[in-house]
């Protein structure tokens, strides 16, 4: 159990974007539950392509093994809606001993 588990009050599942196929956009099968902290604050962010887009939700995930699930264009199933991954940041404190985590920015 992590010292931050009490803050992870939400769970999401993810359909990871795998690319474009013969019949359109393709996704991996829906993941199992991913514990997270959710912040529904609207803000203007930049996409991977450099465009300005509006983010409605940011997730913090403290288990960094989930990073491969959150590639841009993946679909995240939130408790109240589905959202698309804009970006996934990897906060790594190195030798400082601070909490390493993922910050996932969603539409």
Long-range contacts (C-beta under 8 A, 24 or more apart in sequence): 2-62, 2-63, 3-99, 4-62, 4-99, 5-35, 5-62, 7-37, 8-35, 8-36, 8-37, 8-62, 9-37, 9-38, 10-35, 10-36, 10-37, 10-38, 10-59, 10-78, 10-79, 11-35, 11-36, 12-36, 12-38, 12-59, 12-76, 12-77, 12-78, 12-79, 13-76, 13-77, 14-69, 14-70, 14-74, 14-75, 14-76, 14-77, 15-74, 15-75, 15-77, 16-68, 16-69, 16-70, 16-71, 16-74, 17-71, 17-72, 17-73, 17-74, 17-75, 17-85, 25-73, 27-74, 27-75, 30-77, 31-66, 31-69, 34-61, 34-63, 34-66, 34-69, 35-61, 35-62, 35-63, 36-60, 36-61, 36-104, 38-78, 45-86, 45-87, 45-105, 46-87, 47-72, 47-86, 47-87, 48-72, 48-86, 48-87, 53-86, 53-107, 54-107, 55-86, 55-105, 55-106, 55-107, 56-83, 56-106, 56-107, 57-83, 57-105, 57-106, 57-107, 58-103, 58-104, 58-105, 58-106, 59-102, 59-103, 59-104, 59-106, 60-101, 60-102, 60-103, 60-104, 61-101, 61-102, 61-104, 62-99, 62-100, 62-101, 62-102, 64-90, 64-100, 64-101, 64-102, 66-102, 67-102, 70-102, 70-104, 76-104, 76-106, 78-106, 83-107
